[in-house]
Amino acid sequence: MLRPEDYDLWLDPGITDYQRVVDFLHPFDATLMKKYPVSTRVNRPENDDQDCAREIPIAHPAPRLF
C-alpha cells in the first residue's frame, strides 16, 4: 500500500531507477485494513468512479459450511 504522499513519485513515468521507489515496497499492516461488500459495478471497467468503492448492505448472506 502506498501512502498518499508517495503517489506522485510512484506513478512518475520518468523514474527508471527502481532504487528511488524500492522503499515503498513493504508489507502493509493487515490490522489496519478493512473489508466490506461492494456492488457488482466493480466488474465493469467503464465504471471508474467512487461508487465502485461504496459499501453496500448484504441482502442475503451466503450460507456457511461450518
N, C-alpha and C positions, 0 to 999 in steps of 0.2 A: 504494500500500500504506500502510495506516495503522499507526502504532506503537501498541502496546497502551495506552500511557498517553494516547492521543488518542481511544480508542474512545468513552468516555462523552460527550465533547463532540460528536463527530461524529454520534452517534446521538440526541442530545438533541432531542426534538421541539419544545422551546421556542425553539430557535435559529431566528430569522427573518432575521438579518443575516448574509449569506454572508461578509462580511469577517472574521467570527470564526473561520471554518474554511477560508478560502481558502489559508492557508499549508500545509494538509495536502495540497493538490493539486500534487504534484510527482512527477516520474518516479522509479521505484524502480530501483536498480542491478540490471540483469539478471544480473550475475555472482554476485549473492547468491541468485538463485532456483534452485530445484531442481525437476526434473520427474521423474515416475515413474508407472508404470501403477497404476490403481486399479480396483476392482471395478465392474461394471455396476450395482451398488446405487445409484450416484450418479444414475442415470437416473430414479429414482422419488422424488418429493417427500416421500413418507411416511417414507423412510429418511433421517432427520435426526439422525445420530449420528457419533461419531468413527470408526466402521468405514468410513465413506464415504471418509475420507482415508488409510486404511491402505494402504501399498504392497503390491502383490501380485506374485508372480513371473509372468513371461510364459511360458506353456506352449509356444506355437509362434510364434516370431517371424514377423512378416509378411515376405513376400519383398520384396526391394529391386529397384527398377527399374534402378538404376545402381550 
